[in-house]
Structure formats: C-alpha cells, structure tokens
Amino acid sequence: MTAHTPSTEPFRDPQLPFAKRIDDLLSRLTPQEKTAFLHQFAPAVERLGVAAFRTGQEALHGVAWMGPATVFPQAVGLGATWNPELVRRVGDAVSREVRAMRAKDDRVGLNVWSPTVNLLRHPLWGRNEEGYSEDPKLTSAIATAYTHGLRGEHPTYWRTAPVLKHWLAHNNETDRSTTSSSVRPRVLHEYDLRAFRDTVEAGAVAGVMPAYNLVNGRPNHVSPYLAEHLRTWTEEELLVCSDAGAPSNLVDSEHYFDTHEEATAAALVAGVDSFTDHGTDSSQIIGRVRGALERGLLTEADLDTAVRRQLSVRFRLGEFDPSYDPHDATGEFDTPAHRALAQEAAEQAIVLLKNDGVLPLAPDTRIAVVGLLADECKLDWYSGTFIHRSTPLEGLYERFGAERVEFAEGVDRVRLKTSTGAFLHVPAAEGAAEEVRGAEGALDPALLRGRTDLPVLTTDATGTELALADWGEGVLTLRAPDGRYLSVADDGCLRASADQPGGWFVQETFRLEPHGNGHLLKHLGTGRHVCVSADGVKVADEDPEVFELVVAERGEEAVARAAAAADVVVVVAGNDPYINGRETEDRTTLLLPGQQERLLRAARAANPATVLALVAAYPYAVDPAELPAVLWTAHGGQAAGTALARVLAGDVSPAGRLPQTWYAGDADLPGLLDYDVISARQTYLYFEGTPLFPFGHGLSYASFAYGDLTARVEDEAVRVSFSVTNTGDVTADEVAQLYARAVDASVPRPRRELLDHRRVTLAPGETAELGFEVPLTAFAFWDVAQDRWRVEPGGYELLAGASSEDVRLRTTVQLDGEPTLPRAVLATGLAAAGFDEQRGIAIVDRTKVSGDAVTPAGPEPGELVYHACDFGRGVSEVTVEVAGEGTVELSLDGGPALAVLSPAAPASGPYDYVSLSASVAAAGVHDVHLRLRGPLRLAHVGFSG
C-alpha cells in the first residue's frame, strides 16, 4: 500500500473523520448536483472527481441479475438451517463475489438490497422464498448474520452496504401497491418492527427499503415510522432507498397525493433518500424535486439530509479512499471454498419431516427418482446464473451409480392437433447458439426479451411430441424434445427458445381452455390465444386455433413403471419459482398441484416404499400418513441435487428445522390481508389448531436426550442451561430450542415464543452443555394502556426441546416486573388505535403525516374494547374526534349504549376532524366498548367532568 498524499480537499483526507469529510463534500455540491444525487443512478461530478454511483444490487442468496455467480439456497432455505454462523459465512462469500464481479463490471453495485426480513406470516404469500421465518427472533438472528457477512469484518470500511427489505408489514402480492396492512400497536411492536429493530441494532445495516403497500392507511414511502423508530435504533446514517416505481405509485395507483411534486417532497421529508423510479432515466425525479423546491415544499436542507446519508454509505464503502480500502483487491469468485459452502448450506437446509425407517438408503438400493423436479435445479427472480448445477437425478447418479437409478419425469407426452388435421411442429434449430437467460447480466432483467433468432413453430403431418407439465390451476409449460420451452417473443411468434420458464413477465406458460370438441391454447404472458397462420404459429386477438390434445403417454404411467422396478421411489415434487407464486403473484392454496398429486399416488400404488422430497419455496398441505418418509428443502442452489443425495444416503444426517408452521389445510389459514396475528391466531405464536408439522420441527438419523435444565434470574437476565446428548449411533447436528410462555398473562400472549436456539454437532454419546442469557426485556409485551414495553410480574414457563411442540424440559421462573395498571382515561383519554380487542375494524391514517385512526373495515359495524379504564370518582362527559359520517356508540362492560355521537353533517374530507361531546356518567374501573357505524374515522376519545 502506497502512502496517501492528502489533497487540498478535506473530503479526500482519510485522516479526518467521515462526518467532517462528508460536510466538506456536501458544501462543494451545487443544488443541481444534490438534486441529481437523489435518483438511484447518481451521476458523476467530474469537476470534483466524484464518480457515478447507483444504489441497489440484488444479492439475496448470491449475486443476482449480473450473470454467473455462486448460487446458494433460497433465503427461506437459509432460514431452515437455523445456523447464523453458516449464514454469516454465506453473506461473506456473497460480498466477496460482489467485489470480484465489480472489479470486472462496474454495473455491479456495492449497495446490496438484501436481506429480506419480512416475516413469513402467511404461507400463501408469493414471496415466501425471500424471507427467513415467521418468527421475529429467528428472522433477526439469520438476517443479522447475513448482514455481518455482507458488511465484512473491517472496523471502518464495509465490503458491501446491506439494505433491509421491505419496510413494513408486507406479506401480500395481491394489489400490493394499493392494499393497506392494518397493524395494531401490539402487532407493530411485538412482531413487524422487531425483526427490523434487532437487525439494525446489531450494527451491520446500511439502510432499508420501504415496501409498496400501505400500513394503517398510509404508504410506507411516507411512513412516520422511519423517523420515529428506524432512525432511533442506531447512530449510523441509514440510507432509505425506495422500491422500484414506488414514488410514482404515490400518485398514479395509490392516489394519496394530487401531484408528483407533493408526493416526492413528502417521501423525502419522511426519510426516503434515494428514488428508484423510471429506470436509468433520472429526469423525472429531478424535475419533481425541482418543482417541489420551487413550490416551497422542500428546502435545500432537506436535500442535504438525504445526500448526506448517501455519502455516508459511499465513504464507508471506501470509494474515496481506494488506497486504504481493504476490500478493493478482493478477487474471490467461484472458489472451491465457495462451492463447498454452497453444498454445506444446501445440506444444512434439508428438513426431514417424517421417517419410518426407510432412510437412510443402503448403498445397494435400487432407486427410482421421479417427478417434475427430479431432474431440475431451479433459479428464482433473485438468483444469479448457474456456473455449476446439480439436480436430484444427477446427485443420485453420482452417489449411487447410474446403473442403480431409474428416472421418470412424469410429464404428459402430447401432440397438439389442429382443426385441419395437422400437428404443431418444432423445426430443428441447426447451428443455433445455446443461450441461458440472464447470462450476460442486466441492470433490469425485466427488460430482457425472448429470442427471435430461432425458427417459428409450424405445422406438419406428424408434429412434434411435447412434454406437458401442469403446475397447478391449469397453468402449463410445453417443452420440445431438445429441452427448450415453448415461448413467445415480442413479435408474437411461438418458438422453442427458453432454457427455463422465467423473466418478469413469464412467456412460457399456457392454459388449455375447453372449446367445442377441443381446446383453445391461451398464452398467459400476453393473454392471447395461439393461432396458426401461413407464416407460422403465433398469438393473436382473433381466429384462435382449436386444438385436439393427443396424449402419447400419461406421466403416471411412466412413474408407475419406474416405481415398480425399484426398491425405493423418491418422488421430487414442489414448485417452479416463476409459476403460481412469486413476486406479484400470491398462491391460492396449500395443496400440491393436481398433476404432482397424481404422480405421487401412482408411485405409492406401485411401490409402498415411496419417499416424498418436496423441493419448494413454500409449505404444502400433504398427507404423510401412507408415506414412510417426507423431506422438504427450499430450492437449494447450485449444489441442491448433491446435497439431497448425500442426505438420502446418510452421508449427512439431516438437521434443518422448519422456519414456519406447516398447516394441515387451507381452512387453517386466516385471510391473506389479515395482519393481526394476535386476533387471527396466526403463526406458531398464536395458532391453536393442530399443525401438519410445527414450527421448529425436523428429524435426524440420530436421537437426542435433554436434561439438567436450570434457570435463575440475575443481573437483568434469566440464565438458562441444559444438556443435550447424542444417544444415537451417528454423528449429527441437533437444533436445541428455548421457548417461553407467560403463565397468567393479563392480555393474550403467545402460546410459546422462541427465546434462543443453538445448532450443535455431537458424536455418538457426546454431551453438550448449552447456556443462554435471556434479557428480561425478552419477556416484555407492548402495553397499549401505557404505550410502552412492560414486563408483567408473575410466572414464565421456560420450555426446552427439539421444536415448538416437541418440548423435552420445562421449568418456571418468577419475574418481578411492573404491575398492571388501569388506563388513566381522565388524564390521557383513549387513542382509538390503542384497543385491546376489535372486530371488523381497520386502522387508517389520522393525517397524511402521522397518527392513526380507526374505521369499520366493511359495511357492518365495527367494535372496539378498551380494558380496565379508570374513571376515578366519576366523569360526566365524553368527547370524540371523528371525521366522515356515521355514529359512535359508547357502552361500559358490554351493557346498553350510554352515548351515541354523530356528526351533524359529513366532513368535507377524511382528515377534517370535528369534536363531538355527549353527557355520560361513569365512575370506577370499567371496560369501554365502542361501536362504529358508517364510513366514519375515530381518532381519539376523551372524558371529563
């Protein structure tokens, strides 16, 4: 390293603190330059020697979108490892590859948009694959580990700068830019904020990205929580980057503001620092900011605040100190260590759900591996491109020998016959180059287009046999014999051109629609039907072709043949990450797609020794009763097949654990838009039914004994210890889990709640003594009466075991805590959103800037209950702040209405509140019941007299 010669500009002096250097550089920028910095693609300032900078590099489980890179298991699979140290090493490897790729391609950014810390509240969420767990504690543990790996270990300079996604309460793709998540204060603090808070406080987070949705009626991109909560959790400057197109949504789809100038100003003031909008074209955002400045909606000081936060990240990344940046020469890419780590992560992510003794497989086992995913290694929207890949079939070939493994994919082999008697024909693509989608990298892969250099489908007398796979709900893919999928390019022509289904707008999916004696073939990407014309097969708005589906072989037939000839059948089922569940599309059911269910039944009927291996980004509701073994793994990245084969063979004892509840059926699920996990009894924390497989579940080829549980309260913590002994005959990992339950809580509390866990490797007969220090704050809940955290006095049961339901040891500790006090309604009144119970209520924005109000969620009346309200010696008047039209009925303890208040005339707008008063007589402590009728907003209730 050569000695640095300080320049005349203080911002280039590495001996000065970052804050002073940022002050200096900021003072040198013109208002026009500062404005330009607010867009995702900040231009260079050549007169100062400042380079261009872009926020945003996807890196959820490997470097994404920029071409070949090491591909690790999906995020939900990393969550299933329950191994923060492993995930830290994965983050470290990903950040090193980011640096190595950037050295060769400056399109690769260092501000990485990952991890996703949205909680997996609902298993039908389309982006389930991106999160770690339904539990805040586990999510933050894994996310903290990943961000520390991404950041690097240097005390000053960061290898990459992680941004957490997606702030806040975001678990639905359906109408995601217009729906509002109604989040009561307890859920906000105890659930949704908690994963973000713990991760930010751990010190390796550079910023957050707000989500598309609204929370309590207000878009996340103008959320007061950014200032009220996020920025209070750390002394570091945090860079808030908008989601793509979300600034424009504030006007265009949400209609929250009348003009883009107002919307942009409001987002900037609320805390958004970088605007991701209109791709690389910054002119729209620049124009909106200038318009807001001219109208007095913004000041230059507002710009300074946002630009300062961006510069803080850039200084931490070493941009201005290339001679001192310890990461500048990082060149580790696709190394043997990274390949081994990808395999280790894939192995640790596999969860053994059931095993009646059929696993592990003996070395001489004759295996049939069947199913739509048996010879697949799938990528998702946030993957890089494979350098290496291993499918389950390839992994089993490698481990057991090709001579002992039979394969049947289970697709239907079909030809499509036209109304003229001809058949669809796939012309030979002689001399065509092999292309893999995304191999060249793209700043915006949504702009990638399909191939037009291959021949268009035609018709002839014999046709081409196609492999038809039904991924559920009638969504089909059709694959030519050369392995290419039928796809539609911009010219509307059908070609066998795609290596896999994929892209932002998937062009490889179809649906057969009954029509007369045949079927229309609808292309789902364009919404048009397939027609046959003189110049080939294409999609069009008119003259659709009526096809007869001629089946040469059903997939069940091939599966049954292979299964009958084997000792053991491995059915590999699950999802394609681009179909029926992904970003922009929620799932509709927990059930396996019908075709895969039929393949499973056919295998089981031909051979009772059938193992189900689910390779999926989601939980499924499957019936395991007649299956001797069931495993689950998320899409496991480049080493998925090798990892699965090694677990099946017993080379590795499975030790993954479920990061979310697997429900027995759709009837167990609340509505997708019901974010009140307490009232709806969602997740393992509150679910009172019998799950198919519980949170934390996972089996092993070994057995483990738990003992010697002790717990003592001292120094603001509960110190817990217990032992775990491997009583089996193989070395294996165990994930020991510690939960707590409030014994006599005054409010609904979790049935049990994860406090901590430890993944340990134990040889046969080996014992590990595990110790946990649990801060007393972990036992607190958000007291809506006092609007703060409170530890309630009383007993807390500690439960140690192998899952949330497999409890091996338990003991109870007594905590002093703070006593429950009645609500001092004479002094503070009742914040409407601070209820204890509700039915049919939605929380909405009190104003566009801050505050909450409540309103009926639908046409029926909404009801609210506020427990233990202390009226002292008595009150004589109640006052409500309301907007809109309707009525507020007040009663005590469920009795008759004591007061009915209604505005004399409707307010002119939803934020035009009026105060209404009525006489009421109450003394002592009572539960207050409110019933709201009509489209009325209630913000506050006060008492006096």
VENCORZI-V741411 format. One record per backbone hydrogen bond with DSSP energy under -1.0 kcal/mol. NH is the residue of the N-H (numbers start at 1). CO is the residue of the C=O. E is the energy in kcal/mol with one decimal. If there is no record, write none. Layout:
nh=NH co=CO e=E
nh=NH co=CO e=E
This chain:
nh=12 co=9 e=-1.9
nh=13 co=10 e=-1.9
nh=16 co=13 e=-1.7
nh=21 co=17 e=-1.9
nh=22 co=18 e=-2.9
nh=23 co=19 e=-2.2
nh=24 co=20 e=-2.1
nh=25 co=21 e=-2.5
nh=26 co=22 e=-2.9
nh=27 co=23 e=-1.9
nh=34 co=30 e=-2.5
nh=35 co=31 e=-2.3
nh=36 co=32 e=-1.9
nh=37 co=33 e=-1.4
nh=38 co=35 e=-1.5
nh=39 co=36 e=-1.2
nh=40 co=275 e=-2.2
nh=42 co=40 e=-1.1
nh=42 co=53 e=-2.6
nh=45 co=50 e=-2.4
nh=48 co=45 e=-1.4
nh=50 co=45 e=-2.2
nh=53 co=42 e=-2.5
nh=55 co=40 e=-1.6
nh=64 co=58 e=-2.4
nh=65 co=383 e=-1.3
nh=69 co=385 e=-2.0
nh=72 co=61 e=-2.5
nh=74 co=635 e=-2.3
nh=76 co=129 e=-1.7
nh=78 co=74 e=-2.0
nh=79 co=75 e=-2.5
nh=80 co=76 e=-1.4
nh=82 co=79 e=-1.2
nh=87 co=83 e=-2.2
nh=88 co=84 e=-2.5
nh=89 co=85 e=-1.9
nh=90 co=86 e=-1.9
nh=91 co=87 e=-2.7
nh=92 co=88 e=-2.4
nh=93 co=89 e=-2.3
nh=94 co=90 e=-2.6
nh=95 co=91 e=-2.4
nh=96 co=92 e=-1.8
nh=97 co=93 e=-2.0
nh=98 co=94 e=-2.3
nh=99 co=95 e=-2.0
nh=100 co=96 e=-2.4
nh=101 co=97 e=-2.8
nh=102 co=98 e=-2.4
nh=103 co=99 e=-1.7
nh=104 co=101 e=-1.0
nh=105 co=101 e=-1.7
nh=108 co=105 e=-2.0
nh=112 co=110 e=-1.2
nh=113 co=57 e=-1.6
nh=114 co=112 e=-1.4
nh=117 co=165 e=-3.4
nh=120 co=133 e=-2.3
nh=121 co=119 e=-2.3
nh=125 co=122 e=-1.8
nh=128 co=125 e=-1.5
nh=130 co=127 e=-2.1
nh=131 co=128 e=-1.1
nh=134 co=659 e=-2.2
nh=139 co=135 e=-2.4
nh=140 co=136 e=-2.6
nh=141 co=137 e=-2.0
nh=142 co=138 e=-2.4
nh=143 co=139 e=-2.9
nh=144 co=140 e=-2.7
nh=145 co=141 e=-1.7
nh=146 co=142 e=-2.4
nh=147 co=143 e=-2.7
nh=148 co=144 e=-2.2
nh=149 co=145 e=-2.0
nh=150 co=146 e=-2.5
nh=151 co=147 e=-2.7
nh=152 co=148 e=-2.0
nh=158 co=316 e=-3.0
nh=159 co=151 e=-3.7
nh=161 co=110 e=-2.8
nh=163 co=112 e=-2.2
nh=164 co=207 e=-2.6
nh=165 co=115 e=-2.1
nh=167 co=209 e=-2.8
nh=176 co=173 e=-1.7
nh=178 co=175 e=-1.9
nh=179 co=175 e=-1.9
nh=181 co=214 e=-3.0
nh=188 co=184 e=-2.8
nh=189 co=185 e=-2.5
nh=190 co=186 e=-2.9
nh=191 co=187 e=-1.7
nh=192 co=187 e=-2.0
nh=193 co=188 e=-3.0
nh=197 co=193 e=-3.0
nh=198 co=194 e=-2.6
nh=199 co=195 e=-1.4
nh=200 co=196 e=-2.8
nh=201 co=197 e=-2.9
nh=203 co=200 e=-1.9
nh=206 co=162 e=-2.9
nh=207 co=162 e=-1.1
nh=209 co=164 e=-2.6
nh=211 co=167 e=-2.8
nh=214 co=179 e=-2.6
nh=215 co=218 e=-2.8
nh=216 co=181 e=-2.6
nh=218 co=215 e=-1.5
nh=220 co=213 e=-2.0
nh=222 co=219 e=-2.0
nh=223 co=220 e=-1.4
nh=226 co=223 e=-1.2
nh=228 co=224 e=-2.8
nh=229 co=225 e=-2.2
nh=230 co=225 e=-1.9
nh=231 co=226 e=-2.0
nh=232 co=229 e=-1.7
nh=233 co=230 e=-1.6
nh=239 co=206 e=-3.0
nh=241 co=208 e=-1.9
nh=242 co=274 e=-3.0
nh=245 co=276 e=-2.5
nh=246 co=243 e=-1.7
nh=249 co=245 e=-1.6
nh=250 co=246 e=-1.1
nh=251 co=248 e=-1.6
nh=252 co=248 e=-2.9
nh=254 co=249 e=-2.9
nh=256 co=250 e=-2.1
nh=257 co=250 e=-1.4
nh=263 co=259 e=-2.1
nh=264 co=260 e=-2.7
nh=265 co=261 e=-2.2
nh=266 co=262 e=-2.6
nh=267 co=263 e=-2.4
nh=268 co=264 e=-2.3
nh=269 co=265 e=-2.6
nh=270 co=266 e=-2.2
nh=271 co=267 e=-1.3
nh=272 co=267 e=-2.8
nh=273 co=240 e=-2.6
nh=274 co=240 e=-1.8
nh=275 co=38 e=-3.4
nh=281 co=278 e=-2.0
nh=286 co=282 e=-2.6
nh=287 co=283 e=-2.5
nh=288 co=284 e=-2.2
nh=289 co=285 e=-2.7
nh=290 co=286 e=-2.4
nh=291 co=287 e=-2.3
nh=292 co=288 e=-2.3
nh=293 co=289 e=-2.3
nh=294 co=290 e=-2.4
nh=295 co=291 e=-1.7
nh=296 co=293 e=-1.1
nh=297 co=292 e=-2.4
nh=298 co=292 e=-1.1
nh=303 co=299 e=-1.3
nh=304 co=300 e=-2.5
nh=305 co=301 e=-2.1
nh=306 co=302 e=-1.6
nh=307 co=303 e=-2.9
nh=308 co=304 e=-2.6
nh=309 co=305 e=-1.5
nh=310 co=306 e=-1.8
nh=311 co=307 e=-2.8
nh=312 co=308 e=-2.3
nh=313 co=309 e=-1.5
nh=314 co=310 e=-2.1
nh=315 co=311 e=-2.8
nh=316 co=312 e=-2.0
nh=317 co=313 e=-1.7
nh=318 co=315 e=-1.7
nh=319 co=314 e=-1.8
nh=321 co=318 e=-1.4
nh=324 co=321 e=-1.7
nh=325 co=321 e=-1.5
nh=328 co=325 e=-1.1
nh=330 co=327 e=-1.7
nh=339 co=335 e=-2.4
nh=340 co=336 e=-2.4
nh=341 co=337 e=-2.1
nh=342 co=338 e=-2.3
nh=343 co=339 e=-1.8
nh=344 co=340 e=-2.6
nh=345 co=341 e=-2.8
nh=346 co=342 e=-2.0
nh=347 co=343 e=-2.4
nh=348 co=344 e=-2.5
nh=349 co=345 e=-1.2
nh=350 co=347 e=-1.1
nh=351 co=632 e=-3.1
nh=353 co=630 e=-2.1
nh=354 co=630 e=-1.8
nh=356 co=628 e=-3.2
nh=361 co=648 e=-3.2
nh=365 co=362 e=-1.8
nh=367 co=404 e=-2.9
nh=368 co=568 e=-2.3
nh=369 co=406 e=-3.0
nh=370 co=570 e=-2.4
nh=371 co=408 e=-1.6
nh=373 co=572 e=-1.5
nh=374 co=371 e=-1.6
nh=376 co=373 e=-1.3
nh=383 co=380 e=-1.7
nh=385 co=67 e=-1.8
nh=393 co=374 e=-2.2
nh=395 co=391 e=-2.9
nh=396 co=392 e=-2.5
nh=397 co=393 e=-2.5
nh=398 co=394 e=-2.4
nh=399 co=395 e=-2.0
nh=400 co=396 e=-3.0
nh=401 co=397 e=-1.9
nh=404 co=401 e=-1.8
nh=405 co=402 e=-1.2
nh=406 co=367 e=-2.9
nh=408 co=369 e=-1.5
nh=412 co=468 e=-2.4
nh=413 co=553 e=-2.8
nh=414 co=466 e=-2.7
nh=415 co=550 e=-2.3
nh=417 co=548 e=-2.7
nh=418 co=422 e=-3.5
nh=421 co=418 e=-1.6
nh=423 co=460 e=-3.1
nh=424 co=416 e=-2.4
nh=425 co=458 e=-3.3
nh=432 co=429 e=-1.6
nh=439 co=436 e=-2.1
nh=441 co=438 e=-1.2
nh=442 co=65 e=-2.8
nh=447 co=444 e=-2.2
nh=448 co=445 e=-1.5
nh=457 co=494 e=-2.9
nh=458 co=425 e=-2.2
nh=460 co=423 e=-2.0
nh=464 co=424 e=-2.4
nh=466 co=414 e=-3.6
nh=467 co=479 e=-2.5
nh=468 co=412 e=-3.2
nh=469 co=477 e=-2.1
nh=471 co=475 e=-3.0
nh=475 co=472 e=-1.9
nh=476 co=510 e=-3.3
nh=477 co=469 e=-1.9
nh=479 co=467 e=-1.8
nh=480 co=484 e=-3.3
nh=483 co=480 e=-2.1
nh=485 co=498 e=-3.0
nh=486 co=478 e=-3.0
nh=487 co=495 e=-2.8
nh=489 co=493 e=-1.3
nh=492 co=489 e=-2.2
nh=494 co=537 e=-2.5
nh=495 co=487 e=-2.2
nh=497 co=485 e=-1.7
nh=497 co=495 e=-1.2
nh=498 co=485 e=-1.8
nh=510 co=476 e=-2.1
nh=511 co=522 e=-1.9
nh=513 co=520 e=-3.1
nh=515 co=518 e=-2.8
nh=518 co=515 e=-2.4
nh=519 co=547 e=-2.4
nh=520 co=513 e=-3.0
nh=522 co=511 e=-3.0
nh=523 co=528 e=-3.5
nh=524 co=509 e=-1.8
nh=527 co=523 e=-2.0
nh=529 co=540 e=-1.3
nh=530 co=521 e=-2.6
nh=531 co=538 e=-3.3
nh=533 co=536 e=-2.2
nh=536 co=533 e=-1.7
nh=537 co=457 e=-2.4
nh=538 co=531 e=-2.2
nh=539 co=492 e=-2.4
nh=540 co=529 e=-2.2
nh=545 co=530 e=-2.5
nh=547 co=519 e=-3.6
nh=548 co=417 e=-2.7
nh=550 co=415 e=-2.7
nh=552 co=413 e=-3.1
nh=553 co=413 e=-1.4
nh=558 co=554 e=-1.2
nh=559 co=555 e=-2.2
nh=560 co=556 e=-2.6
nh=561 co=557 e=-2.0
nh=562 co=558 e=-2.1
nh=563 co=559 e=-2.7
nh=564 co=560 e=-2.3
nh=565 co=561 e=-1.0
nh=566 co=563 e=-1.4
nh=567 co=366 e=-2.3
nh=568 co=366 e=-2.0
nh=569 co=609 e=-2.6
nh=570 co=368 e=-3.2
nh=571 co=611 e=-3.1
nh=572 co=370 e=-3.2
nh=573 co=613 e=-1.8
nh=575 co=615 e=-1.1
nh=579 co=576 e=-2.4
nh=582 co=585 e=-2.6
nh=585 co=582 e=-2.5
nh=587 co=124 e=-2.6
nh=597 co=593 e=-2.2
nh=598 co=594 e=-2.3
nh=599 co=595 e=-2.0
nh=600 co=596 e=-2.2
nh=601 co=597 e=-2.2
nh=602 co=598 e=-2.5
nh=603 co=599 e=-2.3
nh=604 co=600 e=-2.5
nh=605 co=601 e=-2.5
nh=606 co=602 e=-1.7
nh=607 co=603 e=-2.0
nh=610 co=608 e=-2.3
nh=611 co=569 e=-3.7
nh=612 co=629 e=-2.3
nh=613 co=571 e=-3.2
nh=614 co=631 e=-2.9
nh=615 co=573 e=-3.3
nh=616 co=633 e=-2.0
nh=621 co=590 e=-2.4
nh=622 co=620 e=-1.0
nh=627 co=624 e=-1.7
nh=630 co=354 e=-1.9
nh=631 co=612 e=-2.7
nh=632 co=351 e=-2.6
nh=633 co=614 e=-2.5
nh=638 co=71 e=-2.2
nh=640 co=637 e=-1.6
nh=641 co=390 e=-2.5
nh=643 co=639 e=-2.5
nh=644 co=640 e=-2.4
nh=645 co=641 e=-2.3
nh=646 co=642 e=-2.2
nh=647 co=643 e=-1.9
nh=648 co=644 e=-2.6
nh=649 co=645 e=-2.1
nh=651 co=646 e=-1.8
nh=652 co=646 e=-1.4
nh=656 co=350 e=-2.0
nh=657 co=80 e=-2.7
nh=658 co=697 e=-2.5
nh=662 co=693 e=-2.6
nh=668 co=665 e=-1.7
nh=669 co=666 e=-1.8
nh=674 co=671 e=-1.8
nh=675 co=673 e=-1.1
nh=677 co=675 e=-1.6
nh=680 co=676 e=-2.6
nh=682 co=677 e=-2.1
nh=686 co=683 e=-1.4
nh=687 co=683 e=-2.9
nh=692 co=662 e=-1.8
nh=693 co=662 e=-1.8
nh=696 co=658 e=-2.3
nh=697 co=694 e=-2.0
nh=699 co=352 e=-2.8
nh=705 co=725 e=-2.5
nh=707 co=723 e=-1.9
nh=710 co=721 e=-2.7
nh=712 co=719 e=-1.8
nh=714 co=717 e=-2.7
nh=717 co=714 e=-1.1
nh=718 co=774 e=-3.1
nh=719 co=712 e=-3.0
nh=720 co=772 e=-2.8
nh=721 co=710 e=-2.3
nh=722 co=770 e=-1.8
nh=723 co=707 e=-3.5
nh=724 co=768 e=-2.2
nh=725 co=705 e=-2.7
nh=726 co=766 e=-2.5
nh=727 co=703 e=-2.3
nh=732 co=762 e=-2.2
nh=734 co=760 e=-2.5
nh=736 co=758 e=-2.5
nh=737 co=801 e=-2.7
nh=738 co=756 e=-2.6
nh=739 co=799 e=-3.1
nh=740 co=753 e=-1.7
nh=741 co=797 e=-1.8
nh=743 co=795 e=-2.6
nh=751 co=685 e=-3.5
nh=753 co=740 e=-1.9
nh=755 co=738 e=-3.3
nh=756 co=738 e=-1.4
nh=758 co=736 e=-2.2
nh=760 co=734 e=-2.6
nh=762 co=732 e=-2.9
nh=765 co=726 e=-2.8
nh=766 co=763 e=-2.5
nh=768 co=724 e=-2.8
nh=770 co=722 e=-2.9
nh=772 co=720 e=-3.2
nh=774 co=718 e=-2.9
nh=776 co=716 e=-2.0
nh=778 co=775 e=-2.1
nh=779 co=776 e=-1.9
nh=780 co=777 e=-1.6
nh=781 co=790 e=-2.1
nh=783 co=788 e=-2.9
nh=787 co=783 e=-1.6
nh=788 co=783 e=-1.4
nh=790 co=781 e=-2.2
nh=794 co=815 e=-2.5
nh=796 co=813 e=-2.7
nh=797 co=741 e=-2.8
nh=798 co=811 e=-3.7
nh=799 co=739 e=-2.6
nh=800 co=809 e=-2.6
nh=801 co=737 e=-2.2
nh=802 co=806 e=-2.0
nh=804 co=695 e=-2.4
nh=807 co=805 e=-1.6
nh=808 co=800 e=-2.3
nh=809 co=800 e=-2.4
nh=811 co=798 e=-1.9
nh=813 co=796 e=-2.4
nh=815 co=794 e=-2.7
nh=818 co=791 e=-3.0
nh=823 co=868 e=-3.3
nh=825 co=823 e=-1.9
nh=828 co=824 e=-2.3
nh=829 co=825 e=-1.2
nh=830 co=941 e=-3.3
nh=832 co=939 e=-1.9
nh=834 co=831 e=-2.2
nh=836 co=865 e=-2.9
nh=837 co=865 e=-1.7
nh=839 co=863 e=-2.2
nh=842 co=855 e=-2.8
nh=844 co=853 e=-2.7
nh=846 co=851 e=-2.1
nh=853 co=844 e=-2.8
nh=854 co=938 e=-2.3
nh=855 co=842 e=-2.2
nh=857 co=840 e=-2.6
nh=862 co=932 e=-2.1
nh=863 co=839 e=-2.8
nh=864 co=930 e=-2.6
nh=865 co=837 e=-2.2
nh=866 co=928 e=-2.5
nh=869 co=926 e=-3.5
nh=870 co=823 e=-2.9
nh=871 co=924 e=-3.5
nh=874 co=871 e=-1.8
nh=875 co=922 e=-2.3
nh=876 co=944 e=-2.5
nh=877 co=944 e=-2.0
nh=878 co=918 e=-2.6
nh=879 co=942 e=-2.8
nh=880 co=916 e=-2.7
nh=881 co=940 e=-2.4
nh=882 co=914 e=-2.5
nh=883 co=937 e=-2.0
nh=885 co=935 e=-1.1
nh=887 co=933 e=-1.7
nh=888 co=901 e=-2.6
nh=889 co=931 e=-2.6
nh=890 co=899 e=-2.6
nh=891 co=929 e=-2.4
nh=893 co=927 e=-3.1
nh=895 co=892 e=-2.2
nh=898 co=890 e=-3.6
nh=899 co=890 e=-1.3
nh=901 co=888 e=-2.7
nh=912 co=909 e=-1.5
nh=913 co=911 e=-1.3
nh=914 co=882 e=-2.9
nh=916 co=880 e=-2.6
nh=918 co=878 e=-2.1
nh=920 co=876 e=-1.8
nh=922 co=875 e=-1.3
nh=924 co=872 e=-2.5
nh=926 co=869 e=-2.3
nh=928 co=866 e=-2.5
nh=929 co=891 e=-2.9
nh=930 co=864 e=-2.4
nh=931 co=889 e=-2.2
nh=932 co=862 e=-3.0
nh=933 co=887 e=-2.2
nh=936 co=934 e=-2.5
nh=937 co=883 e=-3.2
nh=938 co=854 e=-2.7
nh=939 co=881 e=-2.9
nh=941 co=830 e=-2.2
nh=942 co=879 e=-3.4
nh=944 co=877 e=-2.0
